[in-house]
């Protein structure tokens, strides 16, 4: 839950930057898993969920901006 509260205070540009960072991390984690070097398997799930949270927030902000 701390992640969501932290993300709510960020601007759309900051969220987009964080999304890009997470996608890069997700790629690296997939690569590590494929090569058998992944140590923290739970991080894959954390990254995936944070990406989904950011995408949801960005979508909601776009909908509210379009409605206004």
Long-range contacts (C-beta under 8 A, 24 or more apart in sequence): 3-50, 3-53, 4-53, 7-53, 7-54, 7-57, 8-57, 12-58, 12-61, 15-54, 15-57, 15-58, 16-58, 18-54, 19-51, 19-54, 19-55, 19-58, 22-47, 22-50, 22-51, 22-54, 23-51, 26-51
